[in-house]
Amino acid sequence: MEEHKQLFSDFLKTKGLKLTGPRQIILNTIFTYHRHFNVDALYDVIRKDHQNVSRATIYRTMPLLVESGLIKQSLRCQSKDHYEHIHGHDDHLHFLCIKCGNIIEVKSKVIDETLVQLAEEKKFILNDYNLGAKGVCEACSKKKE
């Protein structure tokens, strides 16, 4: 069994829940998607091959996946929560294009070090972070010219 599937199954057991077929489909889709996603986009991808997975099931599964530590809400764009799978991935920040909605991931050692330093100064134990900046991407800025 793949590690993320085993972790989710073990987490669900602690809640007295099972890794049902629809939950497994949702999990597998997220871990093969490799993009930021919202529930509507995830639903559209899943429904192409699995008619038995409802939008409501996806909405009910998302908090479980977040609580399990396998995914996190990375940002909010166009009134929708966007998620990403984080198991096995380093922390990073997001540049969000306000024109097209494109999300660009950026890793920054300077920001990592600054956050650790600030946390230490405040005697705060930092587990992860979620930073985003909004602006206009290169493609959209060239459209103006």
N, C-alpha and C positions, 0 to 999 in steps of 0.2 A: 504494500500500500504506500502511495506517495506520502511524503512527510506532512504536507499541508492537510491532506485528507485524514491522516491519523490524528494530527493535532486537533482538527475540528471534531472528529468523532469522539476523542477523549474529552474535549470541552463539553460537548453535548451531553455526555454521560453524567458529568458533574451537575448538570441541570435536570437530569432525569429525562432527557430527550434522546432521540435516535437520529442517525444520519439516514434520512429517508431518501428515496430516489430523487424527488425534486430538489432537495437540499444538495445532494451530490451533483446534480446537473448544474445548479447555480454555482457551486464551488468550482467545479471543473471549468466552467465557462469563464469565470473570473480569472482563474490561474492560467488560462490559455489566451486570454484577451490582450494582456500586456499593454493596456491603455487606461487612462482615467475614464471613468464611466459614471453615468447616472442610472437610476433604476429603469427609466424608459428605454435608454439605449441597450441596457443589459437584457431587458424584456424582449426587445426586437431581435437581438442576436439569438436568444434562447428559443423563441417561438419559431424560428426557421426550421429547427429540427425536433423540437419538443413541444407539441401542442398541449401537453398535460401540465405544464408549469404556468401557474397564474401569476399575474402582477402582484396580487395580494400575498402569495407565497414568497415572492421575492422581497416585498416590503417587510414581511415578518422575519425573513432570514437575515436581512442586512444588520440589524442590531446584534444578532448572535455572532455574526462574522466579525463585527467591530469589537465586541466584548471579548471574543476569543483571541484578538490580537493579530489576526490574519489580514485584515483590511483596516483602512481608516478613512474617515471623511477627510479629503484633502483640501477641498475648497467648495465654495458656493458660487455658482455662476448661473445667470439667467433664471433666478429663483429655484434652482435645483441643486441638491447636494451631489457632489461628485466624489467618487471613491477611487481608491487604488489598492492593489494588494501590496502589502509591505513585508510579508514574511520573506526574509533573506535579502532585503533591500536596505541600503543605507538611507539615512535621513537626507532630505533635500528640500529646496524651496521651489515654488512654482511662479512662473511669469504667465499671466493670463491676458490674452488679447481681448480687449473690450469690443472689438469690431467683429471678429470671426469666431471667438470662443476657443481658439487654439491654446493649448497648455504646453508650456516649455519647461521641462525639469532642469534645474540647475543645482549642481553640487558646489559647495563653497567651504573650503577648509577654514577660511577667515571667519565666516559666520559661525561655523561649528565651534571654533575656539572662543569666539566672543560670547556665545551663549553659555558655554561651559564656565567661562570666567565670571560672567554676570550671575550665574546660578550659584557659584561658589561664594561670591561676595554676599549674597543674600541667604546663604546656608540652605539652598534649595536643591533638592535632588532631582536632576533633569533626566527624564526617561526618554522622551522624544520631543520633536517640535514639528510645527506645521506653519510654515511661513509662505505667504503669497504676495505678489505685487501685480497690480493691474496697469496695463498700458496698451500700446499698439505694437503688434508684431511687424517684422520687416516687410512681409508680403503685403500687409494692409497699408503700411506707410508708403509703399511704392505705388499703390493704387491711386493715391492722392495726387502724385506728381504728374 
